[in-house]
Amino acid sequence: MALYQCNWRWPDQTARQDSQARAEAFARIFRAAEEQNPFGERLRGWFRYPGEMAGYILVEATNHEELSQCLGPYCELMQFDVHPIVQVDYRTFRQDVGL
């Protein structure tokens, strides 16, 4: 399994919708995503930047196809920039950079 940081942003047209229309669109997409696959089993955290229509989610997936399947329904309303991430030991990292 790999861990992915998936930076998300609501496009301007979504941000400009009235709050009721936006809520209805997101409810439809979230229901579709939750029914399609066990995304909840893969989701490790959902984060939002204060005051912005953006943030990131941490997703654990076996491969990029599985990750794409998890994010697919959300792509109708959100844009993603995805990066694989790895956890490193702090002391080991300090040694690796010569400190």
Long-range contacts (C-beta under 8 A, 24 or more apart in sequence): 1-60, 1-61, 1-62, 2-60, 2-61, 2-62, 2-63, 2-84, 3-44, 3-58, 3-59, 3-60, 3-84, 3-85, 3-86, 3-87, 4-58, 4-59, 4-60, 4-61, 4-67, 4-82, 4-83, 4-84, 4-85, 5-56, 5-57, 5-58, 5-82, 5-83, 5-84, 5-85, 6-56, 6-57, 6-58, 6-59, 6-67, 6-71, 6-80, 6-81, 6-82, 6-83, 7-54, 7-55, 7-56, 7-80, 7-81, 7-82, 7-83, 8-54, 8-55, 8-56, 8-57, 8-74, 8-78, 8-79, 8-80, 9-53, 9-54, 9-78, 9-79, 10-53, 10-54, 10-77, 10-78, 10-79, 11-77, 11-78, 11-79, 14-53, 14-77, 14-78, 15-53, 25-77, 26-77, 29-73, 29-74, 29-76, 29-77, 30-74, 32-73, 33-70, 33-72, 33-73, 33-74, 36-69, 36-72, 36-73, 37-69, 37-70, 39-70, 42-66, 42-70, 43-70, 58-85
